[in-house]
Amino acid sequence: MPQGTKDIIIADCNGDARLARSLVTFLAGIHDLGKASPEFQSQTWGSGEEENLMWKLRDTGLPFIGDSRVQSKGEQWLGHPVIGDRLLVDYLSKYGWKLKKARFLGGILAAHHGKIPIPHTPRAQTDGSLKQVKRWDIRCGFYNSNPGKAGKFNKDNAKNKAWQSVQFELIDYVRTLAHLDDDDLNYLRDLHIHDEPTTLLSTESQSLITGIVIMSDWIASNTLYFPLIPARPYDCDEDSDRGAALLYECSFIETSEGLRKRADRAWRKLDLPPSWKENAMPQTDEELFAERFSFPAHAQPRPVQRIATDIARNVKDPGIMIIEAPMGEGKTEAALAVAEIFAHKAERGGVCVALPTMATTDAMFERVNAWVNRLGQDTESSANERTMFLAHGKAWLNKTYAEMMRANRFQDIGMDLDNNAVGTGGAAINATQQAVVNDWFSGRKRGVLANFLVCTVDQVLMAALRMKHVMLRQLGLANKVVIIDECHAYDAYMQQYLQRALEWLGGCHAPVILLSATLSDKLRNTLASAYLRGAACSDSQMDNLPVLDKNAYPVITYTDGLTVQSCTADPSGRKTAVECAVIDDDVSATVRTLRERLADGGCAGVICDTVGRAQNMYEALKGVFGKECVTLSHSRFVDCDRMNNEAGLRQKLGPKATRANGERPGKYIVVGTQVLEQSLDIDFDVLVTDIAPIDLVMQRLGRVHRHHRGDGECDRPERLRIARCYIRGIDRWGETGPVFPKVLTMVYEQASLKEALETLGYYGVSAHSTVHLPDDIAPLVRSAYEDDDTTRIEELHVPQSWREEYLKDCNERRRTIGSKEAKAQGYLLHDPVIQNSSGEPWEDGDAVQKGDAANNEEEKGQMTVRDTHDTVEVLLVRRCGDHLALLPWVMEGRELPTGEVPPDDVSVKLIQCAVRLPLSVCSDVDTLIGELENRCEEYVRNWQDSAWLGGRLLLVMDQEGDDAFGSTLTGKHVWYSRETGLSVENGETKRT
């Protein structure tokens, strides 16, 4: 653990680092204490129900009731974590600990399987009856051991508790190993924080310690590091290799020295990398940006980058930093540079970069990986600290990440039973110390513990979700500086999780950097307040936030301790004037506009708010400009097609593509959805966009003339050297305001769409204006998001005839936001500030998460932190006579074996044919899944043991044309083509 995370626990131990280490070691050492109980030891194992370990313990004098398991038929399984909680609390009572304070430690044992603890008392665990309370005690081992009174409950049997003497002996043994003596226990008993005499640990420390204990449990339970010991050594055949190995392991457990050797061997074999520690940070901004980001010689950091790093170097107690700057100003580089400085100051061991979508996350991974490879690290460390993890549902499809995983698998860990070589834990060291994927940090839940994490924002939001093993996630994030990009892009529901996550990160004093093109004053203050609230463990700082001028931009808001400040930066100097105009929503209007603008060639983008609108637009433009000049990009392509589409766009429209080198097409139109506004660094000569909230409109405008192309944009066609954007999506202009197509108001609030038009000054047909980037971004967005309705109406000059309808829309939006906020509360983790001030140990229940269609708990968590409906992911295959095959362009349409698991290379390609079915097909998820399972059962029954394909659903499609394949689901006709992706005839898209 990095020192900054340790300091949180040390602070709760009154600054005593030795005591904090001993306490954590002690709790990790006794985490499985509850296994020393009649209930656990009487459970059956092996193939026969009569097999258990009761005989082995009876031989030592430990009593059981009868010859079968202690748990009676119909009784709920207590579980060894809960029993361990009870045993530790009873042990601490010997030292005068009160119940509530003892539960701060006992609760950590109760939570070590990932569930947040519930009260340990027998009455809380049972129906409360005396009989059930007695049964609870018996199952823990609290009953008279006299054979003549076996099983008889005795309230006063302290002198004759055989089980308890063993349980307490184990605790004493671990205390000795942890160097936690009686004076330490007495000191902890009398210690308290937050002016609460019963509060031993902050809720943050409880979570972090629990995360460490879980991590320790997983390591100790791994038979690769700690091979199992045979229950009956005398049955082992010493002449066989397996028997000899088992007997060899037995030799380790006969003495304390042997146990130490066994542990040392496991630790070397695991070779867990240390947290990253910066050791060679450049001293000047020029050196920092040149070394970390390969800036050209003599290139200067942009003003916002320079000011951000100056602030980072000067703050004494890093907290939250919010950077608002235009698209293309280098916010990402600024954030990474600040993160390096903050990590050094706050003594954190890594960096997390979170983004809104898988596409943006994949693109960011390449940049972060390059940055990590240029970082310095602790010169005293021989291990590779640059462990990386890419966290989203399709991470293995990322080529760079997949290559890193493959390289890792081929490394020889070089470990044998006699410790003749030291392993690398799957993270081999090389001379250049490149970033690596470490085996132990490759699991879905363990990945967040890697030193460098690039992830979708769900991974951060789930730190505020009541879900299993949330403590491990909180530990991983607390170890890092956390960067969250596009923080404006999350709706009211997701904002609840973001704010709670910021409260937790503030409580852990983990530095946070938020990035956005611009934020409303309300959202900026809300996010800063959430972090400060956690850091201060109170609401007292909420009135000390700076008031910004509406024109302040770019702007950086930051904290130094509990002080909030803001600083403006000059724009980099590059400005773009975009001439905007409204056109009819009819597809033919866009066709006419682009036919005129592209008469001499050029590259155009058309951004639609829904997949259906994009597909219809594509068909219309293809009919006029030809298939070779028009391409379609949206989320409803199978993964392999989507990745190929995006790679093609980056190659043709990226910063390195020019007409001179032949990469940039002479005439080209890209039709897409919101993926074009966020995830791709591409540049259009002209843009057509559906109406959207004003901040998203600004984001889309940043795709026009994004890259400088010659003096006066001379490398663009002459009629496209002035940046232009055409806005559509208004059905008609009524007396009470604009009327939008219903599909748009299902995506965005009607009030927000009207505010976008009003902010731009559009009140009727043929409205037009010029937007100056970046100067207009902040005032336009802040005016649109003014909190007070009356002020906003006046600032936006809303026509009198529109106001009544507009206010109705605003009220409807408020109701929607309120509903989303209330909905999020059902799954939201407890408030750490309230929990810390309560004087109570950390207790909460498990939330019932959304996601009936999810494949695993992680996917359920991701669905829960987003206010989305359940949708179903399927693998598309085609029917060829009486067998199945891949799509024709995937591995040349290779046939799929159904009588056995397909080879790994085929399985991987099949997994890449995954796509999510649209909501119009998923209105009844249970019925849909049932229909899919019935259809594909005969094909996939032999695939269920496959690591790739087990549990996956197939959608078998029949050929319907040259490159199209179709099927019927829940009465709706769906079809797929490489050209247009997945379509639904009963939805927005019409079959052509």
N, C-alpha and C positions, 0 to 999 in steps of 0.2 A: 504494500500500500504506500502511496506517496505520503509525505509528511503532512501535507495540508489536510488530508482526510484523517490521519491519525490524530491530528490536533483537536478535532471535534470531540473525539472520545476522551482524549487527555484532559480537555477543558472540564468535562463532567467529573473527572477524577481530581478536581482541584489542582490541575496542572502537573500532577505526578505521572510522568511518562512510564516509570517502572510499574506503578500500580495498574495503570491502564493496560499495559501489555500483559501483566499477570492475570488480570480479570478476563480479558479476551481469550487468552490461552486456556484458562480454567473452563470457561463456558464452551469453547470448542472441544476440550477434552472430555467433558461429561455430557455432550449433546445427546448421546444414546443411552443415558442413564436409565431411562424407562424400560429398556430391554431387560434389565435386572429385576424382573417382576414375574409373578406367576402367570399373568395373562399372556405375556409375550412368550415366555419359555414353554408354555403348554400348547402353543399353536402347532398344528400338524405341518409336516413338510414331506417332500418326496412323493412317491406314487401312492403310498398307502396312508389312509387317514389315521391309522394307529401310530404312525411314526412321529415322534417328537423327541425333545431333549429332556423330558421330565425325569427319566431314569438317571441321567447323568448328574442332575442336580440333587435328586433324592439321595444319591450315594454320598453327597457332601452334608446331608442333614437338613436340606431346605425342604419344607413341607408343601404339599399340594392337596387339594380336595379331590379325592377319588383318583381315577386313572385316566381321565380324559381332560380336555382343555377346560380351563377355569371359566372361560366365557360361556354362559348358559345360552341355550337356544333362544333366539329372539332378542338377546341383549346386543346393544350397539357396541361395536368394537371401539374401545377407548383410544387405542393407539399409543405407542410408546412415547411420542412427543408430549402428550397430555400427562401421561403417568410421570414422565421425567420432571415436568413442571411441579407436580404435586410432591414428589420426593425431595426436590431441592428446597422447596418452601418449608417442608417439615424439618429438613436438616438445618436450615438457617434459623429456625425458631429456637434451636439449641443455643444460639448466640444472641438471643434477645431481639431478633428481627421481627417487626410487625408484618402481618400478612401482606398488606398493600405494597410495602417497600420490597419485600421478598419477591413479589410477583414481577418486579422489573427485571429480575434475573430469570426467574422460573418461566416467564412468558417467552423469553428467547429460546429456551429449550422447546417449549410448546410450538414455536413457529418454525422450527428448523426443517420441516418438510414443506415450507413455503406458504402455509396458511396462517394468517394473522390470528394470534391466540384469542381464545375466549376464556372467561373466568375459570379457574382451576378447581373451584370447590365442588365437592361431591353433589351438592344440591343443584348446582348449575349444570352438571354433566348428566343428571338423571332426572326422574320425574319428581324428585324431592322427597319421596317417602322414605321412612326410616329403613325399610327393607332394602330399598335400592341404594341408599347411602352405605349400608353395611356391605352390600355386594360390591360396591365401588372400592371400598377399603380392602376387601378380600382380594380383589383382582390386582391391587397394587402390592399385596403382601402383608397387609396389616391384620393378622389373625394369630391366635395362639398356636404355637408349634407343638404343644403336648399331643402325642398321638391319640391319647384318650379323649381329647377335646378337639380333634381335627375339624377345622371349618367352623367351629363355634365362635361367634363374634364376641369380643371382650373389649369393652371400652377402656379398661385399665390394664393393658398388657405390655407396657413399655419395657418391663424387665425381660420379656420373653418374645421379642420380635426377631426371629432368625433372619427373615428377609431383610429387615431394616438394618441389622448389623452389617450384612454384606453390602447393602446399598450405600450405607454411610462409609464403609471401609473403602469402597471404590471412589467416593467423593474425596475422602482424605488423601488417597493415593494421587489423584489428579491434582489436588491442591499442592501436594509436595512437588510434583513435576512443574507446576506453574509458578512455584515460589509465592503462593498466596497464603500467608500465615494468619494466625488468630488475630494479631493486631490489625492486619489488613481488613479482615472481615468486620471487626469492631469499628474500624475507621469508616468503612463503607456504610455500615449500619447507621452511623450518626451523620453521614454526609447528605446534603440536599442541595438542589439547585432551584432557580426561579422562585426563591423565597417560599417554597412549598416543602414543609418538613418531611412529607411522605414521598417526594419526587427524587429518585436516585439518578435517573438518566433522562436526558431529553429524548423526545420521540425520534429525532434524527439519529442519535447515538444508538438507540434500540434497534432501529432499522439497519444501520451500518454493521453493528455487531452481529445481528442475525444474518446479514448477507455473508459475512466472513465465516460464520458457523456453517451455513449452507455450503459454501465453497469448500470448507474443510471436510464436511461430510461426504461430498461428492468425490473428493480426492481419495479419502480413506476407504470409501466403498468400492473403488475401482479395482477389480481383481487383476488388472494388468500391472498395477503398482503393488497391491497387497494380495497375493494369491491366497485362495481359500485354504483353511486348515481342515483336514478330515475330522469328522466327529468320532470315528472309530479308527485310529491310526493302525491298530493291530490287524485290521482287515486289508491294509494296503499291501500290494505285492511289491516288495522291495527290488525284485529283479526286473520289473517293468519300468520303462521310462517315466510313465505317469506316477506310478507308485513311489519311485525314488524321489521324484520332484515333490510329492506331497509330504513324504517323510522329512525331506530336506527343510520344508517350510516349518514343520513341527519343531525342528531344532531351535528356531528363532524365538519361540514363545515360552521357553522354559525358564529364561532369566531376563532380568531387566536389561542387561547388556545386549542380549539377543534381540529384544524388542527394539532397542535403539538402533541396532544395525539394520534391522528390517525397515525401520522408518527412514533411515539415512539412504538406504538403497532405493526406496520408493521415491524419495525427494530428488535424488540425482536422476532417476529415470524420467520423472515428470519434467524436471528442468524448467520450472515455471519462469518465464521471463520477468525481470523486475519492471517496475513502473518506469516510464521514460523520464529522464532527468537532463534538462538542457545544460550543456557545459561550455558551449562556444558560441554565444550569441553575438552577432555583429553589433558594433557600437553606434553606427550612424544609420540613418534611414536609407541613404544611398547604398551602403554595403548590405543592409538587411534585405532590401528588395532585389538587388542585383544577385545576391547569393541564393536567396530562397525561390525567386521566381524567374531567374534568367533574364532580367531586364538587360537590354542592350547597353553597351558601354556609354557612359555619360548621360543615360536616361535618368530623368528625375521622377520620384514618386509624385503622384497627383496630390493636389492640396488636401483632399479628404483623407488620403492615405497617410500623409505626413502628420496631419493634426491628430488623427486617431492614434498613431504610434507615440506622438509626443504626450498625449493625455495618458496613455498606458504607462509610459515611463515615469510620469510624474505623480500618479496617484499612489498613495501609501497603502490603501486597503482596497484592492480591486473588488468590484461587485458586478453590476450590470452596465453594459454599454449598448446603446441603441444607435445604429448608424443609418441615417436616411440620406440617400444620394441617388442621382439618376442612374438609369440603366447604362452600363458600359463605363462607369466611373472607377471600376476596380474595387468594389465593396468586398468581394470575396478575398482578394489579396490583402486588403486592409484588415479584415477580420482574422485571417490566419496569422498575419504579423502581430496583431494585438494579442491573439491567443498565445503565441510563443512567449511574449513578454509577461502576460498575466500568469501563465503556467509557472514561470520562474518566480514571480513575486508571491503567488498564492501557494506555491509548492504543490502543484498538481502534476499528475503523471501521464497526461495525454490530452487529446482533443476529440470532441464529438462534433460532427457537422451534420445537421439535420435539414432535410428539404421536403417540399410538399408532395412530390410524386416520385415514382420509380424512375421515370425518364430523367428527371432533373438529378436524382441521386446517382444514377449511372454516369451521367456526364460529369458530375462533381467528383466522383471517385478517381477519375483519371487525373484531375488537377491536384487533389489532395495527396494521391499516391506520389506524384512527382515532387510535391512540397515535402512530404515526409522523407523521401530519399535524399533531400538536401539538408535536412536538419542535423545539428550536432547532437551528440549524446554523451553520457557520463563516460569519461575516458577510463575510469577505474572499473567499469563493468565490462566483463568479457562476453556477456550475453547480448543478444540482439533485442533492444528495447522497442524496436519499430514494429510491433505487432499490429496488424490491421484486420478489420472486419467490415464487410459490406452487408448491411442489414436491410433486406426487403425480400418479399416473397419470391423474386426471380433473380436473386443475386448470382446464382451459379450460371446464369446466361451472360453475365458481363464477361467479355473475353479476357480483359486484363486480370480480373479477379480469378477467373477459372484457371488461367495460366499460373497464377501464384499458388493456387491450391494444388495443381498438378505438380509443380516444382517441389512443393512441400512433401507430397506423398513419396517422392523418389529419394528423399534424403534418408541416409542410414542413421538411425538413432544410436547405433553402436553400444547397446547396453546388454550385458549378460548377467546371469545370476550372481556371479562373483564380483561384479563391479569392476571388470577389467577395463571398461571404457565408459566415458561419460556421455550420455545422450544429449540431444538438443530439443527434446520434447516436440519434435516435428518442426522445429524452426531453426534450420541449419545456419550457422554463422558463415559469412563469407567476407572477403577482404573489404568489400565496399559497404557492408552492412546495409543492404537494401531492405526495404519493407518486406515483411513476411506474413503469411497466414499461419498462425500457430494452431496445432491440432486441438489443444485443450480449449482454446477460445473459439472453436468453430461451431459449437452447438447453438441452437436457436436462443437459448436462455443465457449461455455463457459468453456469447459473442460480444455483448455489451461491456464485458470486462477487459477486452483487448484495449491496448493503449490508444489506438487511433480508430475511431468508429465513424463510418460514413453511412447514413441511414435515412429512411423516410421519417418524417416527423412523428409518426405513430410510436416509434421506439422511445421517444422522449415523453410523449403524452401518456404512454402506458405506465410511466413512473407515478402517475397520479390516479391510476385505475386500481380499484379493488380486485386484484387478480393474484393468483398463486405466484409465489416467488418474486413479488414486486420488490422485496428488499434487495435481491440480487441486482435488479435493474437500477435501484437507487444508489447502491454501492458503486456500480460501474460509472454512473453519471457523476456522482460526487467526486470521483477520482480525476475528473477532467474539467477542462474549460469547454463549455457547451456553446456552439454556434447554431443559431436557428435562422435559416434564410426564409425570405418571403413571409415574414411573420404577419403581414396584413392579409394573407390569403386564406385564413382559417375562419370559419363561420362562428356564430355565437355559441354553438354547442362545443366545438373544438376549443374555443377560447377558454371555456371553463376548465378544461384539462390543462391547457397551457398555463393558465394563471396558477392553478394548484401546483403544477410542476415547478413553476418559478418560485412559489412559496417554499417548497421543499429544497430547491437548490439554494435559495437565499439562506435558509436555516443551516445548510451545510457549508455556507460561504464559498460555494463553487462559482467561479466567475462565469458570466453568461454574456454572449454578444448576439444581439438581434439585428437582422438586416431587413431593410425594406426600401422600395423606391420612395415611399412617403407614407406617413401614418396620420390619422386624424389626431387632434389633441387629446381626445377622450381615450382612444386606444393606447396611445403612447403613455399617458399617465396611468392607465389601468395596469399595463404590463410592468412599468417601473415600480408602481405601488405594491404589486404582488410580490416582487422580489424583495423590496424593502421590508414588507410586512414579515416575511419569513426571516430575514436577517436580523431585524430588531425584535422579533417575537412579540410584536404588538402592533396596534394600529396607529401609534403616535406619530409616525412619519408621513402620514398621508396628506397633510396640508402643506408640505414643504416643497412641492414640485414647481419647477420653473414654468413661467408663462412665456410661450414663444410668439414672436411676431409671425403672422400668416405667411410672410414672404421669406422667412428665415429658411435658407436651403442652399446647399446641403447642410444638415445639422446633426450634431452628435450629442446625445443626452447620456450622462454617465453618473455613477455614484463613486464616492470615495468614503468608505465607511458607510455612515448613514446620511451623508450629505449628497444632495442631488444638484448637478450642475448641467449646463448646456453650452455648446460652443458651435458657432457656424463656420463653414469653410467656403472658400471661393470655388465656383465650378472650374473644371479643368480647362475651360476655354473653348471647347468644341460645342457649338450650338447648332440646332436644326430647327428651321421653321417649316412646319407641316401644314399645308393647306388642306383643310377638312371640309367636306360637304356632305349633305344628306342626299341619298338617292332612294328611289322606290325599292320596296322589299321584293318586288317581283324578280324572279331569276333573270328575266330578259333584260332588266335594267343593268344588272351586273355584266351580262354578256356584252351589251352595247358599250358600256363604259370601258371594259377591258379591250374590246376590239379597237376602240379609238386610241386608248393610251398605248397599246402595244403594237400600233401600226408599223413602227420602225424597230420592233423587238423590245426586249426587256423582261424582267422577272417580277411577277406579281404574286402577292399572297392574298388569299381569301380566307378569313377566319370566321367560322360559324360557331354558334353557341351549343349546337347539338350535333350528334353524329348523323342523324337523319337529314338535317338541313345540308350538311357537308356532302353527303352522298348524292342528294338531289342536285346540288350545285355542280358537283363533279360531272355528272352525266350531261348536264346542259352545256358546260364549257367544253367537254370532250367532243360533243357533237359539232362544235364550231371550230375549235382550234386543233382538234386531232388528238388521239391518244398519246402520241409521242411528246406532246407539249404540255400535258396536264397530268398531275399526280395527286394522290389523295393520302392524307395522313390523319389517323385518329386512333383511339384506344381499342377499337373493335377488330383489329387484325390479330391473327395468331402471333405469338411472340416472335417467331423467327421472321415472319414477314414484316412485323412492326420494326424490328431492329434493322433489317435491310433497308426499309423505307427511310428511316431516320439517318442511317449511315449515308445513303445516297443524297439526302438533302444537305447534310453537312459538307459533303464533298463538292456539291454543285453551288451551294450558296453560302458557304462559310467564309471566314476572313481571308483564307489563302486562295480561294477560287476567284480567278479574274478572267476577263475575256481574252487578255493577252496570252495567258498560259493555256487557254482552251478549256478550262474547267467550268467556267460560268457559262450557262447556255445562252444562245442568242435570243430565244423566246421560250419562256417557261412560266407555268402557273402552278402554284401549290395551293390546294384546297385542304383545309384542316380545321381542327377544333382547338380548344384551349392549349393543347400540347405545343402549338406554335408560339404561344405567348410566353411560355415559361422555360421549356427544356432545351431549346435548340438555339445555338448561336448562329443565326442565319440572317441574311440581309436582303430585303426586297426593294425594288425600284418604286413600286406603288403598292398600296394596300387597300383592300375592301374588307370591312369588318362588320359583324353584327353589333348592335348596340349592347353595351354591358355597363356595369357600374364604373364610375369615372376613373377609379384607380386602375382598373383593368384596361380601360380604353387607353390610358397613358402608357401602360405596359405594352400594349399592342402597337402604339405609335412608335415605341422604341425599336420596332422591327423594320421601320422604313428608313432607308439611308443609314442603317446601323453602323456600317463601316465606311470609312472615307475612301472614295474611289476617284482619285485624281483631283487636280486643281479645279475648283468649281464643279466637282462631280463629273468631269469631262469623260470619264470612262463609262458613264451610263448613256443610253440613247438620249438624244437632245431633248425630246419632249418629256423626259423623265428626270431631268436634272434638278427639278424642283420637287421636293418630297410632297406627295399627295396621299390622302386617305379618304375613302368614301364610306359613309356610315349608312347601313341599312337596318332593317328590323322594325320599322314602323309601319303597321298596317294602314293606318290613316291618321289624319289630324282632326280630332273632333273639337267641338266647342269647349269641352271641359278638359281638353288635353290630348296627348297622343294615345293611340290605342296600339298595343303590341300583340303580335301573334301569341297564342296561348302557350305554345311550346317554350317561348322565351321567358314568360312569367312563371313557368314551372322550374326554371333554372335560377332566375334572379328575381328579387323583390321588385314589384312594379314601382314602388317609390324610388328605389335606387336607380332604375332605368330612367325615370323622369328627371331625377336630379342630374344625371349625366348630360341629358339634353339641355337642361336649364343652365347648368354650369358652362356649357359651350355656347350658350345663347341661341339655341335652336328652338324656335317656336312655330315652325311651319315648313311647308314644302320649299325646297331649294335653299334651305338655310345653309350658311357656310361661315367659316371663320379660319383664322390662322392660329395655330398653337405653337408657342415657342418653347422648345425643349432645351435645357431643363427648367427655364425660368418660370413657366406657367404651372409646373407640376404641383408644387406645394400649395399655392393659393387656390388652385382649382379643387384639389382634393380636400383641403381643409374647409373650404366653403361648403362643399357638398356634404361633408360629415359634421357640420356644426350641430351641436347637441340640441340646442333650443329651436323648436319649430319656427317660432315667430322670427327670430334672428335669421335663420336659414332662408326663409321665404323672402325676406327683404334683401339679403345678400345675393340671392340667385335671381332676383327680379321676376319671381313667378307671376305670370299674368293673373289678373284678378279672377277671370273666368275659370282658371285652372285650380284655384286654391282650395275650394271645398273638396273636390275629388282627391287632390293631392294630400290633404290632411287625413282623409279617410285611408288612403294608402299608407301614410305614415303610421297611423294607429294600427293598421293591420300588420305592418312590419314589426311594431313594438310587441304585439301579441305573439307573433311568430318567434321573435327573439326570446321573449319571456318563456314561451313554451320550450324552446330548445335549452335554455339555461336550467329550467326545472327538470327537464328530462335527463340532463347530464348528472344531476345530483344523485340519482339512483345508483350510479356506478362509480361515483367520485370517491377517492380516498379521503379519509378524515382530514380535517383542517389541522395542520401541525401547530398553529398558534394556539387554537383552542385546546388541543390535546396537551400542549406543554403547560398551559395555565390551569389545567384541571387537577393536577396532582395525582392523576391516575396513570397506571401503566398502559402501554400501547395495546389497545383492544379494538377489534373490528370484526365484522363478519364478511364472508365471501359474497361478492356481488354475483347475481345471475347475469352472465354476459349475453349480449346479443350474438347472433351468428349461427343459426341452425344449419346453414349451408357451409360452415367453416370446416376445414379438414383437421384442425388441431387447435389447442388452446391459444397459441400465439396468434393465429389468424382470427380467432374469436376476439382477442384483445384489440387487434387492429380495427376490426369492424366496430367494436364498441366505442372507441374514441373518435370515430367518424359517424356523423348522423346520416347514415346511408341505409337503404333497404338491403335485405339479403339478396345477393345474386349468386348464381351458380357458375362455377368454372368447369368447362368440358374440354376434352381432347378431341379434335376433329379428325376423323378418319373417313375413308371412302369404301364403299362396298364394291368388290370386284367379283361378280358371280357369287360363289359360296364362301369367299374368304374376304379378309380386310386388308387394306393397304394404306400407306401414308399418302398424303396429297401428292399429286404427280410431280411437283417441283421440289419436294422434300426427299432427299436421297433417291431421286429418280422414281418415286412412287413405290418404294420397296414393299413387298408383301409382309404382313405381320403374322407371326405364328400365334395361334390361339390355344394350342394344346400344351404350350410351355411358355415360360417367361422369355420375351424377346431378348436378344443380346444387348449388352449395355449401350453400345453405340446407337442401336436402333431405339432403345428405350429413351435415351437422351433426346434424340430427334423427335420422338413422339411427344415427350413432355413439352418441347418447344412449339407444339401445335395446339397449345392451350389458349382459350379465349373465354372471357366472361359473357354469359348470355345477357342481353339487355333486360331492363326492368319490365318491359312490356311482356316478356315471356315468363318472368319470375314472380308474377303476382301471387301465386300459390306455390311456395317453395317446396312444401312437402309433397304435393301432387306431382310437381315437376321432377323432383329427385326420384320418386317412386316410378314414374314413367321411364326415366333414363335407366334406372337400375334394372327394370324388367327387360328393357331392350338390349342392354349390353351384357347381361349376366352370362349368357352362353359364351361370350367372347373373352371375358376378363376373369372368369372364376379361377383360372390357372395363373393369374398374374398377382394374386393377393399377397404373395410372399416377396414380391419385388420391392426393393427399397425405392425405386423410381415410380412404379405404377400402382402399388397397392392402395386401394381405396379411391382411385381416380375414376371419374365417369367419362364414358365415351359418348360422342354424338356421331352415329353412323349416318353418312350422307350418300345420296345417289347422284350420279352425274346428270346435270341439267344444262348441257351446252358445252362449249369448248373448254372453258376453264371455270365453270360454276358447278357447285354441288349443293343439293338441297335436301330438306327433310321437313317434317311437320312435328311441332311440339306444342302441347296443350292447345291444339286446334289452330295454331298459327304456322304459316309457312315461313321457314327461315332458309336462307341460302348463303353460301360463302364463295367469294372469288378472290383471287390474288390481287385483283385490280381495285375492288371496292370494299373488301373486308366482309364482315358478317352483317346481313341485312334481315329485316323483318317486314314481310309484305303487309302485315296488319298494323304495322307501326307507322312512323312518319314516311318511310321510304316506299315508293311505288316501284314495282317490277317493270323494267324496261326491256 
